[in-house]
Amino acid sequence: MAGHDQPSGQQIKTELEDARTEEITHGRLYPNLDVLVNKDYAETGQIDRRINYYEITDEDRTALRKRREWEKTSNLQETALTSPRTPH
């Protein structure tokens, strides 16, 4: 959701299937999207009468950005700690 502009449930399903190399059923996807919306991690709206879009909230977009920055910093620190040292 975070990397897309108001993706539909079907677009999210396709992305998840590509990333996980397994089928994601509608019965599995939509209840989980509803949980994200109910917990205010995502917002939803209508594209048309049959199709909803989903969007990460601004607050959670900021939290996600901070998490990614932390992961990048942590990975750099871990790499520095575990890399073999070359003798001088």
N, C-alpha and C positions, 0 to 999 in steps of 0.2 A: 504494500500500500504506500509506503513512504516514498518509493522511487517513481511513483506514477501520479498523473493528474486525474484524480477522481476515477479510479478504475471500477469497472463493474464487478460483481461477484464472479462472473465467468472469467474475466481477465485475471482476477486474483487466483482462481482455481487453476487456470492454465499455467501461471507463473509458479505456483506451488508444485504442480505436477512435474514441471520441467526441472525444478530445483531438487525435488525429492525422488524423481524417477519412479513414482508410484501414483496410482489413481487416487484422486481425492473425490469422494462422493459428495453430492449436494447435501445429504443428511449429516455429513461430517463438517462441511464447510460453513453452511449458513448458521447453525447454532453457535459455532465459534465466533463468527463475525458478530452475531447478536450479543455475545458476551463482551466483546471488545467495545461495542457501542454502549451497552448498559453500564460498563465500568468507566465510561468516558475516555477510553483510549482511542476511539475512532468516532467519526460522525458519518451519518448516512443521509442521502437525499435521493431524489428521483431524477433519472435521465429522461424517462418517459413513463407511461402508465405501467409498463411491465418490467422495467430495468432500474435497479437502484445502483448508486455509486457509493463507494466507501472512501473515507479520507481520514488520515491520521490527524489528531488535534494539534494545534500549535504548541501546546504545552508538551505533548509527547514527542513532537518533532524535535523540540529543543532537548528533551531528555535523551532521545535517540542519538542526536548529534554529539552530546556530551559523552554518551556511552561509547560511541565509535572513536572519539578522541582518546578516551581512557584506554580502550583496547589497543589502539595504535601505540600509545605511550608504553603500555604494559608489555606489548610484544617487542618493542625496541629494547626495553630494559631487560627482558628475559633473554633476548638474543645476545645482548652484551654480556650477560652473566654466564651464558652457556657456551659461547663461542670459544674455541681453543685459542690460547694465546700463542703467538709466534715468538720464538726466542729472538733477542736482539743481537 
